[in-house]
Amino acid sequence: MDAETATVVGHDVTTITCVCGNTVSQDGLIQANSQGVPVHAGGDVPVPPELAAWPADEDLYTLCPKCGRVYRDAVIEETGTAPVAFRVDVAAGPIAEAIRVHWNLSA
C-alpha cells in the first residue's frame, strides 16, 4: 500500500481532496471497483462494456481520473482517513476508455 494519504472531512468519501489536488467539484472523482474500473450506476440502463457493474458486495473505491490514485471507500468511512490503495493508468487503455464513457453518460 502506498504511504500517500488524501485529505478527507470526517468519514465522507465525497469530501476527498486527492493527493494531486483534485476534488469532486474540480475534475471530479469516480466510484470504481476493486480494479479501479469506473462502475456503472445507471439503474435500468444496461452496463456499457467499458464500465464495471456495480459491485454486489458494495465494495467501492474512489478513482481520481486526473492522476489515477484509487482510494477504498470502506477505509474512509471506517477510519476517516484516505490512504491511496493503488494506482491505475488513466491516460491509456481500458481505464481511460471507461473514464470517457463514464463522463459521456454523466453529461
C-alpha positions in Angstrom: 0.0 0.0 0.0 1.2 3.5 -0.9 2.1 5.8 2.1 0.2 8.7 0.4 -3.0 9.9 2.1 -5.6 12.3 0.7 -7.4 14.8 2.8 -11.0 13.9 3.8 -13.5 15.6 6.0 -15.0 13.3 8.6 -15.7 9.9 7.2 -17.3 11.2 4.0 -16.0 9.9 0.7 -17.5 12.9 -1.2 -15.1 15.3 0.6 -11.9 13.7 -0.6 -9.2 16.1 -1.8 -6.8 13.8 -3.8 -3.1 14.0 -3.2 -2.9 15.7 -6.7 -5.4 18.3 -5.5 -8.4 17.1 -7.5 -11.8 17.1 -5.8 -15.4 16.2 -6.6 -16.1 19.7 -7.7 -12.9 20.2 -9.7 -12.2 17.4 -12.2 -14.5 15.0 -10.4 -13.9 11.7 -8.6 -15.4 8.5 -9.9 -16.7 5.5 -8.0 -14.8 2.4 -9.1 -14.5 -1.3 -8.4 -11.5 -3.1 -6.7 -9.5 -2.9 -10.0 -10.0 0.8 -10.4 -12.5 0.5 -13.2 -15.4 3.0 -13.0 -18.7 1.4 -12.1 -22.0 1.9 -13.8 -24.8 3.1 -11.6 -27.4 3.6 -14.4 -30.3 1.7 -12.9 -32.3 0.1 -15.7 -29.7 1.0 -18.4 -27.5 -1.9 -19.3 -23.9 -1.7 -18.2 -21.7 -0.5 -21.1 -18.9 -2.9 -21.9 -16.3 -0.3 -20.9 -17.6 0.1 -17.3 -17.8 -2.4 -14.5 -21.1 -3.5 -12.9 -21.9 -2.0 -9.5 -20.3 -4.5 -7.1 -22.9 -6.7 -5.4 -20.9 -6.6 -2.2 -20.8 -2.7 -2.4 -17.0 -2.8 -2.1 -16.5 0.6 -3.7 -13.4 2.6 -4.4 -13.0 6.2 -5.4 -10.8 6.9 -8.5 -9.2 10.2 -9.3 -9.4 10.5 -13.1 -6.7 13.2 -13.1 -3.8 11.1 -11.6 -5.1 7.5 -11.2 -4.9 7.3 -7.4 -7.6 5.0 -6.1 -9.0 5.1 -2.5 -11.0 2.4 -0.8 -14.3 3.8 0.4 -14.7 1.4 3.3 -11.4 2.6 4.8 -12.5 6.2 4.5 -15.9 5.5 6.1 -14.4 3.4 8.9 -11.3 5.4 9.8 -11.9 8.9 8.4 -8.6 8.6 6.6 -8.0 8.2 2.8 -4.8 6.3 2.1 -4.0 5.5 -1.5 -5.0 1.9 -2.1 -3.3 1.6 -5.5 -2.9 3.5 -8.8 -4.2 2.9 -12.3 -3.1 4.4 -15.7 -5.8 6.9 -16.6 -4.1 8.1 -19.8 -4.5 5.0 -21.9 -6.1 1.6 -22.3 -9.3 0.3 -20.7 -9.3 2.7 -17.7 -9.1 5.8 -20.0 -11.9 4.5 -22.1 -14.0 3.7 -19.1 -13.5 7.2 -17.8 -14.5 8.7 -21.1 -17.7 6.5 -21.2 -18.5 7.5 -17.6 -18.3 11.2 -18.3 -20.3 10.8 -21.5 -23.1 9.0 -19.6 -23.0 11.6 -16.8 -23.3 14.6 -19.2 
